[in-house]
């Protein structure tokens, strides 16, 4: 049975953005507990994320942006970056560790072909080059894609983002890249109210109608994502794994079920097995109904492990 590494850090549970906010520390805790007690826990290993140097973050964000966020970090209470996005005293460390987890995961996967899942927060896919938004500060998946191409020398890195919200930050950072392709499925219209049309030829934005159900989602994903990538033959897969398209999620209106995330894990792992065996790393993005998040993340990781 395939092994899988979980890259995590408990500092990620100390990042808070205010009372009653959906992006709460409970999201981290419920997924960690679900993965720790699940029936396949003996086939996963846990690895604490390292911090990361600024020269890694600047692959996607300028130093001035890092300095701006760091200067805004409060010693107590909260600092509001926009109406949705805030920081407390632990937020900068938490988002740096999210990047560190992703870089550590791809380094290990690059060396061993063992897949990885990054259990971290805050999410990252809304963070643009110079703008924090949508609960996101640094864009760990976009940074990692740049790291794979610029540092490790990969030439066909695919990012699959199945979060219910469009990964506008990832699009902003990787658009026009010859080595990176982004495939983003998302409910439309919905925050951040962009992504149609796609901004460049390496970005494949796939808007989904409100109320979309499982069978239609699976058909669209097969036709628009899997079929395209089978022709491109990626050499590394990165997954922005958002679980907020679940029918129970309070922030969207799609109708996926837990089984659909098991199916997604199988599909992306099958794709990796054909073209880049083992070279797949997923990072947790959204998901705001705690029970649905825990169940869906566990189902996805289990299927991802079974490639």
PALUM-490494 format. One record per residue (C-alpha): x, y, z. Coordinates in pm, whole numbers, plus 50000, padded with zeros to 5 digits. Layout:
BEGIN
XYZ
...
***
This chain:
BEGIN
500005000050000
501315034549906
502765055850183
501925092650210
503465120750411
501435146850600
503265180050633
501835200850917
502595224451204
500455231251512
501275268451494
498715268251213
496045263951482
497155296651648
496405318551347
493075335351413
491135361551222
488405370651469
485395355451644
482765337951432
485035338251127
484615307050910
488395303250861
488895291951220
491525270551396
488895243351425
489385236151056
492965225151120
492075205251431
489225184951281
491225174550975
494245165251185
492075144051413
490315127651117
493605118350952
495135106651279
492365082351373
491395070151029
491785033750929
494755041050704
496695061150965
499375034250980
500235041850616
500875078950662
503765096450836
503675130550999
506375156650940
506525190351111
506955218650863
510115239650868
510155277350836
511125291550500
513525318750393
512355350350218
514185340849897
511655312549854
508615334649915
509965360649670
509605335449389
505975347249387
505725377949615
508065408049614
510115415749925
508155448049969
504965427750014
506595404950272
507815435750458
504385451850442
502635421550593
505315416950856
505095453350962
501305450550990
501465420151220
499915429251557
501365419351894
497825414952027
494315415351889
493755416451515
494865437151218
492325438450937
493745437350584
490315438050419
486785429750525
487485392150503
491175389450585
492825396550920
495965387351111
496835380751473
500255377351634
500715341851495
499515347451138
502825355650972
504515325451128
501575303551033
501545314150668
505335310650645
505015275250782
502315267850523
504855277050257
507525257150441
505285226450448
504665228450074
508365233049990
509355204850227
506725182550066
507865188549708
511535184249803
510785150549957
508495140049674
511125151149420
513665128349590
511475098149669
508295099049453
506225096549774
503135119149757
502425145550021
499485164150174
499995197650348
497695202450646
498155239650701
496325272550723
495685299950630
494775289850276
496715306749997
495125305849654
493515340549670
496795358049760
498005377349457
501575389249405
501075420649616
497625416449769
496335396050062
492665387050025
490065359850069
491575347750402
494965342950224
498365359150295
501075340150102
500195317749807
501945285249898
500915265749588
502015293049345
505305297049533
505825259549514
505095258749140
507725285649087
510145266449308
509635234749105
510335252348775
512985277648875
514935257949137
514305221049066
514065224248688
510645209248613
509135219248278
505485208348299
504015215948641
500235213648660
498195230548933
494695216748982
492535239149201
489145224149286
488265248649562
484765262649509
486205297849480
488385307549185
492135307649256
492625343349139
495885347449328
497415316849166
496285329248827
497865363248893
501205347248981
501525319648720
499795334948416
501915334948099
504275308448237
505475283547977
506255257148240
503115259248459
499475252548379
496615261648612
493255243748601
490695260248830
487115247748873
484865271549066
481285282149121
480415312448909
479335338448996
480905337149344
483725354449530
486185366949406
483925373449106
486585369148839
488205342148628
485935344748325
487525345748076
490935330848155
493785356048150
496335336847944
496855305347740
498325285448032
495295292348256
492215270348218
489375284948423
486285263048438
483225280948582
480505259048732
476825267748758
475265273149099
473595241149218
475815218149010
475595181749120
478095153449140
477525136548804
477855169048610
480945179448805
482655146348738
481895148448367
483235184048343
486345175448543
487095145548322
486545164647999
488135198048090
490925188648331
491935152248299
491655150147919
493685181847871
496435170848109
496645136547948
497705154547630
500155177947810
501775150248018
502705168848340
505905160348526
504625172248865
501105177649002
500205203849264
496685203849409
494915233249569
492605210949770
489575230849874
486665211150017
484065239050009
482175226849703
480565201949941
476785205549957
476975212850333
479405241850301
477925275250415
479935297450177
478865282949841
476035265549658
477465235149482
476315200049567
479365177749584
479425149849840
482165133050036
482425105149776
483275131149514
486445140049701
487415103549714
486805103049337
488965134349292
491775118449490
491595088049264
491495108648944
494475130749021
496495101349153
495695080648846
496865109748630
500095112748830
500645075348810
500595077048429
502955106248380
504845114048705
504475084848948
504355096849307
505075133149218
501935148649359
501565173149649
498255187149773
497785217250001
494585223750197
492655254350088
488975260450179
486235240550349
484085256350618
481595230350737
483705212050992
482215177150962
482115178550582
485675192050575
487035164350796
485225136850604
486095150750261
489765157050337
490095122150483
488415106650179
490635126249942
493865117350122
492905080650139
492255079149764
495365099549690
497405074549892
495975045149695
497425055549358
***
